[in-house]
Every structure is written in C-alpha cells, then in structure tokens.
Amino acid sequence: MSFICNYCKKSYSSIQSRCNHIRKFHTDKKVNIISNVTESVKICNKNVTHCIKCNYEFNNRQSKWRHEKTCNQKEDKLDLVLKENIEMKKENIEIKKEIESLKNMLQKALKIHPKTLNKMNNNGCIVNNGTMNVQLVQLGHENLEDVLSIKQKLSILNRQAMSINDLVELIHTTPEFKQFQNVCITNLQSSFGFMYNEKAKKFIAVNKNELLDDLIDNRMYDINNFFKEIENKLTPEKATRVKKFIDRMLKEPELKNLKKEEIKLILYNNKDKIKIEENNKIEI
C-alpha cells in the first residue's frame, strides 16, 4: 500500500515517511497534517480491526495479529461441521444398506420378479392368442354352481376324497376357466402366495397358509352344494363316502392340513401355465 502526499503527489511506502516529507517540505500546511494522517490510518485499518476467524474487534493491527495467531474458533467450527457431515454420510450409507437388505429379503421371500408381478397385474386381464380379454374373478366370487355342468359336478363328486384336489385343479389351472386363474404359488419355501384382488385390480401378496385355507373353504362349500344338488345321481356307496369326506373336512384339522399340502403342490406345479407376455398380458 502506498501513501501519497496530498500537496505534491509524491508516493511513500509508509505513513511515517509521508509525514516526515510534509513536515520538511510543506511546513505551511501543518494544519492539515493531523487530519490527513488520521484519515490514512482509518483507511489502512478499515479491513484489519476484526479477527478473520472469530470476528472479534481490535483497536489496532498488532493486537489483532497477536490474537489471530492463537485463535482456533473458526477451525473448531469447521471441524465440527465436517464431522457432522461425515456422520450424516455414514448414516445415509447405513440406511441405504438397510433398505437394500430389506428389498433383497422381500425379493427372496416372494421369489417373483417385480416386473413379472407388474405384468401379472395388468388389471386382471388374460389374453389368449392376443385376441380375447377375460376379466379375472376374485377368489370366493366364482359361483361355480352356475358355471359347471351336471356332468362336471358329478365327475368331481365321484372322486370322493380327491374331489377337492380335482376341483381346484380344474377351476384354477385349466384353460377352460381362464377367469378363475386368481391364485398363484411361485415358491414352496416362501410364506407368501398371490391372489387377485378385484378392488385393487391386481395380484397382491398374501399369507400362503391363509390363502390355502380360504381356497379350501370356498371349494368345499362348492362340493357340499354339488352334493345337495345331485346326491340322487350318485350310487349309495359313493354318496356315503362323499358325505363322510365332507364331514371329516369340517371336523378333522389334520385332514384339512393334508389337503392344504396337496393343493399347494397342485398350484405350484401348474404355475408355469401362466406365461408373461411383453405386452403386460397374462397368457394361459
């Protein structure tokens, strides 16, 4: 910084040099010396009276300089902010890891690709050869008494203890009843199964055990109604066996559990009959 004489415009490297010059060569201007010197000092000190670290105010540069040599406030604050940022980044990384872990766990449990499920859900529509759309019906809304013929009902009842197995396979896995392809088991180890939901208009993951319970209860209800309708068309021996089977399914949990295992395998072994097309339709 240079200091210029206000009278002759000469430049000096310090205020003191300029003052000496004025006293020596501009003695008639002494009245203005003090004011000029004061003004210069103010200009010089304008940006140096506050600590650059803590902003503390000082009366002179020397005090400020001594203070700044030992002032650590700014560094401490910066270190604190840096530490907080590092901790936040670590927490974010941990949260991301937890989310990925949960996703992987759910994916393994469901054993079905999200894109596959999205395609299955295509508003419950099934496409056959790309020409006919069939709206899926939710489990429990099938109304099989009006759907099956007398011949089909008789064929089911003649199977006696296997009637529930045959009815489930016929209704839920064969091309004849595309609208009833409303349940799916894709993994025997998983605790989840899939059921079409009319309100949501898509397949949803549900508890597999509860899904099998609902499926068996609904189909046994149908078998009981078939029996009431066409009992007289069965031989007395077969009618007795069918009635006994219906009663046992109501009273013996062990038999129902056995049928749950058998039906679980039926659904699993027929899961490949549903093929996912690129147009997000389900082809049976």
N, C-alpha and C positions, 0 to 999 in steps of 0.2 A: 504494500500500500504506500502510495506517495503522498507527500504533504506539500501543497503549492502555496507560495506567498501570494496573498490577495492583492499585493501592491505592484509587484514586478513580475509575477507569474513564474518565478523560479521554483523548481521542484526539489524537495528534500526527502530523505529516507525516513526521517523521524520528526516528531513534533518539536523536540528539543532543538534540533538543527534549524528548523524554520524559525523558532522563537529567537534563537541567537542571531540569525540573519536579520530579523525585524528590528531587534534592539540596536544592531550595529548600523544598518543602512536606512532604517525608516524610523528614526527617533521621534520625528514629528507625528508619528501615527500611534504613539503609545496608548492612546485612549482606546483603540480598537483591538489591542493585543489580547487582552484578557477574554474579551467576548469571542474572538476568533479561536483562541486556544480551547476555550470551553466547548465551543461548537464542534471542533475537531475531535475532542475527546468523546463527546456524545456520539458522534458518528462512528468513531472507532469501537466504542463499547456497546453499540446498539445490539450486536448479534453475539456478544460474548459474555453477558452477565447472567446467563442461565445455564445450569448443568444440562448437557445434552442427554444425560442418562435419566436423571430424576426430575429435571426442570426446576431445581432449586435456584433461587435468585441470589446473586452476589453483588457486592459493591464494586469489585474490581476483577480484572482478568486473572491476577495472581492467585487470589483466593479460589476462584472458580477452577483454575488449572490444578491446584493442590487437591481440591475436593474430587475432581473427576478421576484422579489417579487411583483413588480408593473406593469410588462409588461403584457398587455392583447391582444397584436396583434394577436397571434395565436388563442386565444379563440374567438376573434371577427371574424376572417376569417372563423373559423369552424362554428360558429353560423350562419354566412351569408350563407355558403354552405348548412347547414342543413335546413335553412329557405327556400332557393331556391328549394331544393329537395322536401320539404313538399308542396310548392306551385305547383310544377310541378306534383306531385302525385294527388293533388286536381284537377288540370286542366284535367289530364288524366281521372280521375274518372268522371268528369262532361262531358267530350267528349264522354266517353263510354255510359253514361246515355242518352245523346242526340241521339247517334246512335241507341241505343235500342228503344228509344221512337219513332224515325222515322221509324224503322223497324216495330214496333207494329202498328203505324198509317197506314203504307202502307199495312200491312197484313190485318188489319180491313177493309181498303178501297177495297182491292181486294177480300177478303173473299174466297181465294183459297189457299190451302197449296202449298208451293214451290215444294215439291216432286210431288204433283199432276200435277202442271204445267209442270215440267220436263218430267213426263211420257206422258202427252198430246203431248209434243213436239217431241218425237221420230221420227224426220224427216218427220212428216206428214203422217206416215203410220198407217193404220187402219187394225186390224186383226179380221177376222170373223172365230170363232171356231178354231183359231190357224193355219189356213191353207192358207188364201188368204190375200195378202197385196194390199192395194189400196192407191195410192198417192193422197193426198188432193190437191184440186184446190183452188187457192186464190179467194176471193170474187171479182166479176166483170169479172172473166175469165171463167165462167161456159158455155157460148154458148148454152143456153137452146133451141134455135130454132132447133138445130140439135139433141138434146138429147131427147126431149119429142115427143111423137107421136101425130098425129092429134087428136086422141080421148082424150088424156090427155089435150091438149091445149083447146079443145072445152069444156071439163069438167070445166076447170079453168075459162074460159070466161063466162060460163053460171051462174057462181056465182056472176057476176056483181060487186057490191061494195065490196063483200067479196073475190074477185078474188086474191087480193094481199095477204090476210091472208092465203088463201089456198095454193097459190104458195110457199110462204115462208115455211109453214109447210111441204109441200110435198118435196121440194128441200133440206131443211136444217135440217130436223129432222127425216126423214124416212129411213129405211134400204135400200130402193130401190136405193138411191143415196148417197152411203157412201162417195164418193169422194167430195161431196159438204157439208160435215159436217165441215164447215170452220168458223163458228161464234158461240159464246157461251156467255151466260149471266148467271152468277152464283149468283148474288146478286142484288136484286131490289133497295136497298138503295145506293149501290156504284155508283160512277160516271164512273167506268171502265167496259169495256167489253173485250172479247178476240176474236182476228181474226187471222186466219192462214196467215202467210206471206211466199210466195214462195221463196223470196230472202234469208230471214233469215232461212227458212226451219223449222219454229217453230211457235207456237202461241205467239202472243205478246199482251200486254195490251194496249188498245186504249180507247179514249174517247167514252163513251157509246152513247151519243147523236149523235156524228159524225158517229159512226158505224151504228146506225139505219137509219140515213139519207142516207148513202151510200147503205145500204141494200135495202131500199125502192126505191131509184132512179134506181138501177140496175134491180129490179124485175118489176117496172113499165115500164121500157124500153122493157123488155121481153113481158109484157102484150100488149103493143102497137104494137109490131111486130106480136104477135099472132093474134091480131085483124085485122091487114092489110092482113095477110095470109089467114085467114078463116072467114072473115066477112060474106061472102055469105052463110056460113053454119049455121049462127045464124038466129033466127027469127027476123023480122024487129024491133019488140018491144025490144028484148034483145040487139040487135045491137045498138039501140039508147041509151039504158041505159049504156051499156059498154062505148060507145064513150063519153057520158056525164060524167061518172065517171073518165075517163082518163083526160078529160079537167079540171074537178074540182081538181084533184090531182095536176095539174100543176099550177092552179091559186089560190087555197084556202089553205093557210098555216094552218088554223085551222083543216081542214080535214086531212092534212098530219100529223099533231101533234097527232090527234086522232088515226090514223093508227100506228104511232110510239109506242104509249102506248099499243095498242093491240098486235103488233108484239113483243114487249118487253116481254109481258106475255107469248106469244107462245114459245119464245126461253127459257125463264126461266122455264116454266112448262115442257119442254122437255129436260132439262139439264141432268136429271138422265138417259137418254138413252145412254149416253156415260159413260161406265164403265172402270175404270182404272185397268189394269191387272198388276201383279207383273213383267211381262217381259217388262214393259215400253211401251206396245202397247195400243191402244185405241180400245176397243171393242164396237161395235154399236149393 
